[in-house]
C-alpha cells in the first residue's frame, strides 16, 4: 500500500520548515527568518505509532503576491494539497490572523481534504492563550497549539494526523499479482516498453520527454501469471526539473517503487548509465526491491565482438551496489529480447521471496567461518553464534554475534557473497542485521 502523504501549508515564515525538521529528526529543510526560503516542496519519510507516511514541506503561500517566485510557490503548495491525504495548515500566533490566512483557508476548504489548523509559536504549555482564539474565525474546527522551536504539542499533533489515515490494508491486488514498476530517466522508453510487453497500445507513447505525468497501472495475465505494470513519469535531475508538474511526478515515481515487487530500471543504451540512473537504482536498492537493469535502444548501438559483455561490465561498475541485478539488452522499438522480460520478472520475484531453513543457513555460516576466520581486534575475535532468516522481499537475516564492534563491513559482504553463491538471490538485495547475544 502506498504511504499516506501529509502536506504542511501556510504563509511564509510561520515555522513550517522548523516543524518539518523537528518531525523528520534531521535538518532537511533550510530554515531562515526570511519569507520564501523554501521554494520547492521537500519531502521525507516519517514513522508515527508504527505507521510510515510521507511529509511534504511546501513553500509559503502569499495569495495576493504578484511576485513570480511567490506565484510558483503557491502552485507548488496547491499541487501538494492535491496529492495529500491530510493537510496541516500552519498559522503564526504572534502575527495573529491575517487576510492571507483567510484566503489560504478558503483554498483548503475547497480541497475537501482533512485540514488540521495548527497554531505555531505557542511557547508555553497549559491553557490556550487568548490570542489564539481568533483563528476559530477561519472555520476549520479545533486548533492544535504547538511550538515547533521548543517541540511542544508535537505528539498531540501527530496523533491528530494519524486519525485521518485510511486503514492500513493490503494492496488492492491479489497476493499472486507481481507488481512491476518501470522507472528511469525521461524518454528512456518506459511507456514504449510496456506497450511492447503487452502487445497493444495500452499506454500513451510519445517522443517528448515527460509525457507520463502520473504512475499508471496496467494489468496483464500471461500464461496464467498475473502482473501489474506501473508506468511512472521520468525522473530527472533536480537541477533540470523546471516544470512544476514534473516536480510533482518525481514523488509519484518514488511511490511506485515503494508499491512494487520488482523494478525495471531502464537505461538508455546511447547515454549509458548516468548519475541520475545511479540515484534511481539506489532508491530501489535502499527500498529493498528486486530489480532488473533493462538497457533499452540496443538496436541503435554500434556493435563489435564483445560489445555486449563490455557494456554489461560497465553497467555493473557504475552500479557497484547492484551487481546482483541481471542486465538484459532490449529494443522496445523492434521487440528485441522483450519476450524474455516476463520470465526474468518471475525469476527475480521468486528469488526475493526465497526462504532458507535455519538448519541450512547455519550449516552455510559454519562453513563460511571455517574457510575465512572472522576478524579480531586486540586479542578479541568475532564469534558468530547462529543466524536465522526473519523476512523476505528482501531476504533478511539476523546474525547473532558476541561483539558488534568486531563485525566489519568487509566480513558482512563476505557472508552476503556466500549466501548468493550457495542460494542464488539473484536480482534481490539481501539485508543482514547483526545483534549481540545478551549475556546471561
N, C-alpha and C positions, 0 to 999 in steps of 0.2 A: 504494500500500500504506500502511496506517495505521502511524504511527510506533510503535516499541516503547515501553512505559511501564515506568519503574523507580521503585519506591516506597522511600523511606527511612523505616524504622520503628525504634522503640526507646523506652525510658523517657524521661521528660522530662529535659532538661538533660544529655544525653550528647554534644551537639555536632552534632546533625542539621542544624540551620539554618546553622551555620557551614560545614559541609561543602557544603550546598546552594549557599550563596552563592559559595563558592570555585569550585565546578564551573561554576556559571552565569556566573561572571565579573562579577557585579554584586550589589549588596546588595538582594536582593529580600525575603528573609525577615527579620523582626525578630529580632535577636539580643540577648538579655539573659540575665544569670546568674540567672534566676528560672524555676523549673519552670512549664510550661504557657503560655508566651508565645505559641507557635504553636498557635492553637486550630483553625484550618481547614487543609485541605490547600492548599498553594501549589505551583504548577507552572510550569515553564519548559521551553523547547526547548534541548537541548544537542546538540552535534555532537562525535563522537569517532571518529577513524580513518575519516572520510568518511561516517559513519552518523549520522543525526539520530535522537534519541529524546527522550521527554518524561520529565522528572524531577519527582517529586512529593515535597514535604516535608510530613510529617504531624506532627500534634500528638503529644506523648508519651503512651505507654500506661502507665497505672497500673492493673493488673488488680484490685487489692484496694481501690481508692478508691471510696467511696460518694458523692463529690462529683459533682454533676450535670454540671458542665463537664468534669470528667475522664472521666466516662462517655460524654459526647458525643464527646470527642476520641478515645476508644477506638473508638467506632463509625466515626468518620471514617477512622481508620487501618485498620480492618478492611475498609472499602469500598475503600480504596486498594490493599490487598493483593489483594482480589478482582479488581481491574482490572489489576494489574501483570503484566508478563511476567517481571520479575526483582525480587527484594526484597533491599535492603541492610539487614541487621539490625545496628544500631549499639549497642555497649556501651561502657562507660567503664572504662578500665584502672585509673584512680585510685580509683574506687568499689569495684572488684572485682565478683565475681559476686554478684548479689542474687536474692532469691526472685522479684521481678518479672521479671527477665531470664529465669528458668526458665519462668515462665508464658507470656511472650511467645514463647519458643522453641517451646513446645507448640503454641500457636496457629499459628505459622508452619509447623511440620511438617505440621499437618493440612491446610494450604492446598495442599500438593502442588507448590508453585512452587519454582523455584531460589532458594535463600537464601544470600547471601554474608555470613558472620559477620565483621563489621568492628569491630576493637578500636580505639577512638579514644583520643587523648591519649597516644600512644606518641611522645614528643617527642625521640627520638634514633634515628639510623639504625643499621643493623647487626643483630646477633643479637636475637631476640625476648626481651624481658625475662621473667624467671621468673614474675612476677605474672600474665602474660597466659595462661599455660598452663592455668589453672583454667577458662577459657572453653571448652576442649575438652569439659568435662563437659556442655555443652548439647547435644552430639550432632549438631552441624550441620556437621561436617567441618572443613576447614582454616580458619585465621584469617588475615585480612588486616589487618595493623597500619597505622594511619595517624595523622597529626596534622592535623586539619582547620584548626587555627590556623596552623601553620607550613607546611602544604602538602606534608607528607611522605607518600609512598606513594600519592599520588593517581593517578598514571599507571598503577601496577600494579592498583589497584582498578578503574579504568575499563576496563583490558584484561580483567579478570576478568568485569566486567559484559558487555562486548562478546561474550564467548564464548557467552553464553546467548541472544543474539538469534537469532531464526529467520532463515532465509535471506532475503536481500533480493530477493525475487522480484516479478514484476509483479503487478498487481492480479488478483484471481480472475476478473474479467470480460474478455471479448474486447476487442480494441482498438477495434472499431467500436461498442461499447456506450457511450452517453453517460450518465455518472453525474451525477445531479441531486440536490443537497442542498436540502431545503426548510427554511429557517431563519427564525426570528423570535421575537418575544415569546410567552409563553404565551397560549393562547386567541386567537391571531390567525387561526386557521383552517387550520393546516398539514395536519392529517390529513383534514379535510373536503375540502380542495383536491385532495389525492392521490386520494381516493375518487372525486371528480367527474371528474378527469382519466382515471382507469382505468375509470370507468363501472361500478364494482362495489365492494362493501364489503370491501376487502382490508385496511383499516387500522381499528383501533378509533377511533371518533369520540365525543367527549364534550364537554359544555358546561363541564366542570370543568377549570380551567387546570391544566396539568401532567400530563395523563393519560399522554402518551407519555414514558416514562422513558428508554428506550434509543433508539439510532438503529436504525431498521428498514428493511431493503432490500426494495423491491418491484420485480420485473422486469416489463417490458411490451414488447410488439412492436406497432408501429403502421405499417401500410403498408410493411413490410419494414425499418423503422428500429427499433433496439433501444435501450431506455432502462432505467436503474435509478434509481428514486426513493428517496432516503434521507430518511425522515421522522425528524426529531430532536425531542428534548424542547425545550420552550420555554426561551429564555434570559432569565432575569430579572436585574434589577439586583442586585448583590451584597448591598446593604443589605436587599433584600426576600427574599433566599434564606433561608428558615427551616428547611425540611426538609433533613435530611442527604442523603436520596436525591436531592433536587433539585440540591444542590451537585455530586453525583456525575454527574448528567446533563448539566450545563453543559459539562463537559470532553468528553463524548462528542459533543456538538453541534459543538464546535470540531474534533474529529476527523473528523466528517462533512464539514465544509468542506474539510479537508485532502485527503480522498479524492475530492472531487467535481471534475467538469469544469465544471459550471455550477451557480451558486447562485441559487435563487429566494428573494429577500429579501421576506418577507411583511410588509406594513404594514397595520395596522388602519385603515380609512378614517375611522372615527369618531374614533379617538385622534390620527390624524395621525402624522408622523414624530417619535418620542420620542428622548430621549437614548440609551436602550438600543438602539433601531433603528440609530442612528448608529454605535454601537460594533459591532454585529453586521455592518453593511455595511462598516465599517472593517476588521474582521478579514478578510472575504472579499477586500477590495481589497488589503490588505497581503499576503495569501496568493497574489495574482496570479490570482484566479479570475474567469472570465467570469460576469457577473451580470445578472439581470433583476429590476427592482423591481416587485413584484406588489401592487397596492393592492386588498385584499380588502374585502368587505362594502359595495361601491359601491352596491348596491341600496337601502341604507337611508340614504344621504346625500341630503339635500335639495339639489335642483339648480336652477340658473338658467342662462341663456345664458352660456357661457364658464366654467362651474364646473370642467369637466374640465381645461381648459388652465391655469386659475389654480391648480388643485391640483397639476398636473404641475410648474408653475413653483416652487411652494413646496417640493415634494419635492426638486427639484434645488438649491434654495437651502440646504436643511437638509443635503443630502448633496453638498456642493460638490465633494468629491473624486471623486465617482462620476457626473459629468454624462454620461459615455459610456454609462451603462446605460439601456436602454429602459425605459419605465414603461408597464405595462398595468393597466387598471382592470377588475376582475372581481367576480363574486359566486360563491363556491364553493357557496353555498346554492342559487341559481337556475340556475347554469351559465352566466351571462352572460360571454361572451368566453373562457370556459375552453378552448374548442376551438382557440383561436389560440395557446395556450401551446406545443404541440408544435413548430410551425413556428418560433416565436421561439427556443426552446431550440436547435434545429438551427442556426439562423442565427447565434446568438452563439457556439456551439461552433465553427462553421466560421471565424468571424472571429478567434477566439482561436488557431486553428491556421494562420492565413494566413501565407504566406512571400512576401517581396518579394525579387526578384533584386538582386544588388549593383549592377548597372548602373542599374536603375530607381531604386534607393534613392539613389544618388549624384547622379543627374540631379535628383531632387527636392531633395536637400540643396543642390545648386548653385543651383537656382532660389530656394530659401528664403533663402540667404545674399545673393543678388543683390537680393532685394526688401527685406530688413531686414539691415543690416550687423551683424555680431557686436559685442558690447560691447568697449570698450577701457578701459585704466586707465594713467595716467602714460605715455602715448605708446605703450603696448603694446596691440595689438589681438588678440583671439581669432581664431585661424585653425582652421577645420575642414578637416582634411586628407582624410579619407574616412570612410565608415560601412559597416557590414555587419550583417546580421541573424544572430544566433548561436543563437536558440532560439524556440520557440513555446510557447503556453499558460503564461504570457502571451508575446506577441511581444516579443522582447528584442533591442535593438540596441546595438552598441558603436560609439561615435563617437570617432575618433582626432583629437586636438587638439594645439595647441602648448603650452597653459598651462592647467592645471586651475583655477587661481585666477580666471581670467577667464571661466570657464563659469558664468554666473549662472543661478539658478533660472528667472528670467523668460525667458531665451533657450531654456532647456530646454523650458519649457512651449510656447514659440512653435514649436519644432521638432516637438513632440508634436502640436500642433494642425494643423500642415501635413501630418503623416503621416495623421492622421484625415481631414482634408479630401480628400486625394488617394486614400487606400486604404481608408477606412472604419474598420475596427477597432471597430465598434460593439459595445458590450456587454463589452469586454475592457479591462483595464488594459494600458498599454504601459510597458515598462521600458527606460530609457535609461541606458547605462553610458558614462561618458567616461574615456578613457585618454590620457595624454600619450604622443606618439610618441617612442620612445627616440632620443636624439641619437646620431648616428654619431661 
